[in-house]
Amino acid sequence: MNGLKKMLLRFPVLYKLAILFRFLVDEASFASWVWIAPKKFMDKSHLRRTWDFESSCSQEFHNRVLAVIAGRIGGEQWGDALEIGCSEGVFTSYLATRCRAVDAYDISPVARMRATERCAKYPNVRIELLDLAKDEIPGQYDLVFAMDILSCVRGRKRLTAAAKKLVSALRDGGILVYTDNSMPLDILRSWGSHRWWGPCLAMMEPDDCVQFLKTRFCLQLVYREQYLPDQQGGRDQMIALFQKGPVPGGKTDVESVEEPVASVALPVKYTQ
């Protein structure tokens, strides 16, 4: 395998094509599973330990997301939070020490069991089962986390319905935290103009999803960042914050890592 990789590296175009082919094969398999049997697929993935959210790469990314939120709404208690797709509760445990209350949901019974064990010491955390594509979200929150979850909802109608539930779960002035990993940037820059794979895989790239959330649901995009990991093995990620309702002061500029603007105020209920 290493020999094949070395050979392909001599031919950059072939190497990029090989990466693209592997990406598309993996995405096609993933899309079919999450469309046909998402709960079974997520259970198997957790049993196989497909994702390691305690790895240094994951911790680096989680720390970045937490820092972005703290930079927007301050480092004090963050009010009531909703986390969709909590997996085994690693990020949930980080929220538990920062939020007044955390309701965390996952489609996988295996994930829910492990998250419940991990977060048992936090009385302000509640963990339940929920299928975002089918189930309604009870309650409203100051913060709603949709981290690496909307890419699991394939098809425009299903994505629209799922996003509508997330927005409805936000209180006025609340913040939607959206993240998702995209096609590797070197491939996206080389082959991103090819529009056929989105419809074929029923997928929406993070840049398109950000625009979709902003225009379809009249959310204010207040921060966006293309996160590039420092460590080898990390993933290129989109981080975006949306506010429900008008931004205080009437400012509509988008804050980025290059162009800082005014911070986002917390919902009225939280500041009381």
MOMO-V210494 format. One record per backbone hydrogen bond with DSSP energy under -0.5 kcal/mol. CO is the residue of the C=O (numbers start at 0). NH is the residue of the N-H. Records with the same first field share a line. If there is no record, write none. Layout:
BEGIN
CO=NH / NH
END
This chain:
BEGIN
0=4
1=5
2=6
3=7
4=8
5=9
6=9
7=10 / 14
10=14
11=15
12=16
13=17
14=18
15=19
16=20
17=21
18=22
19=23
20=24
21=25
22=26
23=27
24=28
25=29
26=30
27=31
28=32
29=33
30=34
31=35
32=36
36=40
37=41
38=42
39=43
40=44
41=45
42=46
43=47
44=49
45=48
50=52
51=54
54=58
55=59
56=60
57=61
58=62
59=63
60=64
61=65
62=66
63=67
64=68
65=69
66=70
67=71
68=71 / 72
69=73
71=263
78=99 / 100
79=141 / 142
80=102
81=83 / 144
82=84 / 104
83=146
85=88
88=92
89=93
90=94
91=95
92=96
93=96
94=97 / 98
97=77
100=80
101=103 / 125
102=82
103=127
104=84 / 85
105=129
106=108
107=111
108=112
109=113
110=114
111=115
112=116
113=117
114=118
116=119
118=121
120=122
121=124
123=101
125=103
127=105
129=131
130=133 / 134
135=137
140=170
141=174
142=81
143=145 / 176
144=83
145=147 / 178
148=151
149=152
151=153
154=158
155=159
156=160
157=161
158=162
159=163
160=164
161=165
162=166
163=167
164=168
166=169
168=140
170=173
173=243
174=143 / 176
175=177 / 241
176=145
177=239
178=147
179=237
183=186 / 187
184=188
185=189
186=190
187=191
190=193
192=194
194=198
195=199
196=200
197=201 / 202
198=201
201=154
204=208
205=209
206=210
207=211
208=212
209=213
210=214
211=215
212=216 / 218
218=220
219=221 / 242
221=254
222=240
224=226 / 238
226=228 / 236
230=233
235=181
236=226
237=179
238=224
239=177
240=221 / 222
241=175
242=219 / 244
243=172
246=249
247=250
252=254
254=223
258=255
266=269 / 270
267=271
END
